[in-house]
Amino acid sequence: MKELPVYVDIKNGRTRVLTEISRVEGDVEELCNDIRKELFYESQEKNLVRVNHTNNHVIIKGRHGFMVKEWLAKKGF
């Protein structure tokens, strides 16, 4: 599998786990909406997937690195 810029970040003394997609080129909001619709369609949490507009990262709450990498590879990234 091709190396994709998907990282798991652990913060706050291991109490907060985030999955980050970095080096996003193009429409970051559209990528965020696609991830929200296709991977987390059953989640009721509002801020599960969000965009950091300062550095164009997509941030997902939780440890979802492998699932996101598989989804991105299937989409052709």
Secondary structure, DSSP 4 states (H G I P E B T S, - for coil): ----SEEEEEETTTTEEEEEE-S--S-HHHHHHHHHHHTSTT---TTSEEEETTTTEEEEESS-HHHHHHHHHHHT-
